[in-house]
Amino acid sequence: MRRKDREMPRDFAEYVADTCDYAVLATVNADGTPYCIPVSIARDNNVIYIHCAKEGQKHDNMKRQPEVCISCTGNVRCMTNAFSLEYESAVIKGTAGEVSRDEEKIHALRLISQRYTPEYMHAFDEEAARSLKDVGIWKVEIKEITGKRKKHDKDGKEMKYGRME
């Protein structure tokens, strides 16, 4: 990380991953070119779960080359007195693997659903039973997670290396 003065501890990076609206998954195409796509994620300890189709470019790329990177961004705010912005970010590097066991797929789907549609959980069991065979779930074992932030305190001073309000 170039800006070590903005580096944050692991628990902060996990918080950003847990609260970002969406994340961006980066994979590698068969021809070696990069491919990235927004994804809905949920973290369970040292694993990131991703919901996806059972076929397609993302699926094919992770199957062929399981080393992936996930970028999460949160609390972005354009500054009104400078050509800059405040933000929180997390970068996750890890190894992707397709989830095949129904119990783990249901667990992952429950985590993702609780995160993105908590008000609709009353319908979860029925929907999961109906769609389980058609749903693709991947998990990324976290090998490295880093967090970074640019934020100012109430006096306008940038809060450096891990400083909280």
C-alpha positions in Angstrom: 0.0 0.0 0.0 1.5 3.3 -1.1 -0.3 5.6 1.4 0.6 3.8 4.6 -0.6 6.9 6.5 -4.1 6.0 5.4 -3.8 2.3 6.2 -6.4 0.9 8.7 -6.4 -2.3 10.8 -7.9 -5.6 9.6 -11.1 -5.2 11.6 -11.7 -1.9 9.8 -11.2 -3.6 6.4 -13.6 -6.4 7.5 -16.1 -3.7 8.5 -15.9 -2.1 5.1 -16.4 -5.5 3.4 -19.4 -6.2 5.7 -21.1 -2.9 5.0 -20.3 -1.8 1.4 -23.3 -1.7 -1.0 -21.6 -4.1 -3.4 -18.0 -5.2 -4.2 -16.1 -5.7 -7.4 -14.6 -9.0 -8.2 -11.5 -9.1 -10.4 -10.6 -12.3 -12.3 -8.5 -13.2 -15.3 -9.9 -14.3 -18.6 -8.5 -17.3 -20.5 -6.5 -14.9 -22.8 -4.8 -13.3 -19.7 -6.9 -10.1 -19.9 -8.5 -8.7 -16.7 -12.2 -9.0 -16.0 -14.1 -7.4 -13.2 -17.7 -7.3 -12.2 -19.9 -6.0 -9.3 -21.0 -8.7 -6.9 -23.1 -9.1 -3.8 -21.0 -10.5 -1.0 -21.3 -11.7 2.6 -18.4 -12.5 4.9 -18.3 -15.3 7.4 -15.0 -15.1 9.4 -12.3 -15.7 6.8 -14.6 -16.5 3.9 -16.4 -14.2 1.4 -19.4 -15.8 -0.2 -20.5 -14.7 -3.7 -23.9 -15.5 -5.4 -23.7 -16.0 -9.1 -25.0 -18.1 -12.0 -23.8 -21.6 -12.6 -22.2 -20.6 -15.9 -20.7 -17.6 -17.5 -17.5 -15.6 -17.7 -17.1 -15.1 -13.9 -17.7 -18.7 -13.2 -15.4 -19.9 -16.0 -12.6 -17.5 -14.9 -12.7 -18.6 -11.2 -12.8 -22.3 -12.2 -9.7 -21.9 -14.4 -7.8 -19.4 -12.2 -9.0 -19.4 -8.6 -6.8 -16.5 -7.4 -9.1 -13.5 -7.3 -9.2 -10.0 -5.8 -12.3 -8.2 -4.4 -12.5 -4.4 -3.9 -15.0 -2.9 -1.5 -15.7 0.8 -1.1 -17.9 2.6 1.4 -18.8 6.0 2.8 -17.7 8.0 -0.2 -18.2 11.7 0.1 -17.1 14.4 -2.3 -15.4 17.2 -0.5 -16.8 20.6 -1.1 -13.6 22.6 -0.4 -11.1 20.5 -2.3 -10.7 18.4 -5.4 -10.8 15.3 -3.4 -13.1 12.9 -1.6 -13.4 10.9 1.6 -13.7 7.1 1.4 -13.2 3.8 3.1 -11.9 0.8 1.1 -10.9 -2.8 1.6 -9.0 -5.0 -0.8 -9.3 -8.7 -0.4 -7.0 -11.3 -2.1 -7.9 -14.9 -1.9 -8.6 -18.2 -3.5 -12.1 -19.0 -5.0 -13.8 -22.3 -4.9 -17.3 -23.4 -5.9 -19.6 -24.4 -3.1 -21.2 -27.8 -3.9 -22.7 -28.9 -0.5 -26.3 -27.9 -0.1 -25.9 -27.1 3.6 -23.1 -24.6 2.8 -25.0 -23.1 -0.1 -28.0 -22.5 2.1 -25.7 -21.0 4.8 -24.2 -18.6 2.2 -27.5 -17.7 0.7 -28.9 -17.0 4.2 -25.9 -14.7 4.9 -26.3 -12.8 1.6 -30.0 -12.5 2.0 -29.8 -11.3 5.6 -27.4 -8.6 4.4 -29.2 -7.3 1.4 -32.9 -8.1 2.1 -33.4 -8.6 5.8 -37.0 -7.5 5.6 -37.8 -10.4 3.3 -36.3 -13.3 5.3 -39.8 -14.7 6.1 -39.7 -16.1 2.5 -36.1 -17.3 2.6 -36.7 -21.1 3.3 -39.3 -21.5 0.5 -37.2 -19.5 -2.0 -34.0 -21.3 -1.1 -35.7 -24.7 -1.5 -37.2 -23.7 -4.9 -34.0 -22.3 -6.4 -31.1 -24.2 -4.7 -30.3 -26.4 -7.7 -30.1 -23.5 -10.0 -28.0 -21.2 -7.8 -24.2 -20.9 -8.0 -22.3 -20.0 -4.8 -18.6 -19.4 -4.7 -16.5 -18.8 -1.6 -13.2 -16.9 -1.5 -10.8 -18.0 1.3 -9.2 -14.7 2.4 -5.4 -14.8 2.1 -5.0 -11.0 2.6 -7.3 -8.2 3.5 -6.2 -4.5 3.7 -8.1 -1.4 4.6 -7.6 2.2 3.8 -9.4 5.4 4.6 -9.4 9.1 3.9 -11.5 11.0 6.4 -11.3 14.3 8.2 -12.3 15.1 11.8 -14.7 17.8 12.8 -11.9 20.4 12.7 -11.1 19.5 9.1 -7.8 17.6 9.9 -7.2 14.4 8.1 -7.2 11.4 10.5 -4.0 9.5 9.7 -3.0 5.9 10.3 -5.9 4.2 12.1 -7.1 7.2 14.0 -10.7 7.0 14.8 -13.0 10.0 15.8 
